[in-house]
Amino acid sequence: MNLKHIMQYTINKHIIKVQIEGKKSFGKPIVLSELDDNLIKNTSWNEKGFSILPFLNKEKFEELFLGLRKLVINNLANIGIPVEPNFKLEDYHKVIRTDLLHTNFLNEIKLFSANAFPLSIRLIEEKISEYCKIPLTCKNPLTGHKVFHIRVVRPQSNDNNPLHRDVWIDRLRNAVNIYLPLAGSNELSSLCVVPNSHLWLESEIERTMEGALVNGRPFTVPAVTDTVKPLDIKRPSPKLNEVLIFSPYLIHGGAVNLNPDKTRFSLEMRFWRV
Ligand SMILES: [Fe+2]
């Protein structure tokens, strides 16, 4: 059986073509977000599945940004790449010049414990709780872990993950997600989402069954290979100190960085009902 598929999609008139390998299938005629705890159901943007909202006050955002930049700089030093204290995150690809170095760096920053968060994480939990009108925590009820992620997508690279729903991984169900731009995030690079797709039937989406090889790179999350409805992909592009809150039941990802010379950095976190 041929397990290689070409997946083609369009972002703002840019045609993206990726090769996806893995056994694929359409799902059952069920809407997962209706069966699970849909944490955005009390919001005015439940139909759309995402919203861009103001994040922190200026001082707190500055503290968060500088703290996260320091984390990046410390981890660059850990892999033998010291940079100046005023290093710009968007210049990452100018110091990380090979895929091997990039992989080494990703291994260092794979996942951070909430203890490493530069602010009281409660501040973030309260802000997202306020927006979802539900008390939330970043503690995953299945793993008991409190974590955050820094994502890095180099310009004109295959660093981005494929189009997917997080909730195809059980431990990521019943949550709400945030994407916070840190550097190089704009209409050419920010996270892609398919509005309203969190309300689609599983039988309207064809996907790989277990993870996927995308352009030869392995991903733990299954990848979308086809859809019954058209994939109307949007790049909402929050500005600095704005947060994109979105349902993990939405089809999202596939966010190739089309900037010619800017690496994209973002903070990503998930929240569950307290
Ligand atoms: Fe995701």
Residues whose N, C-alpha, C, O or C-beta is under 5 A from the ligand:
A	BS01	LIG	D166
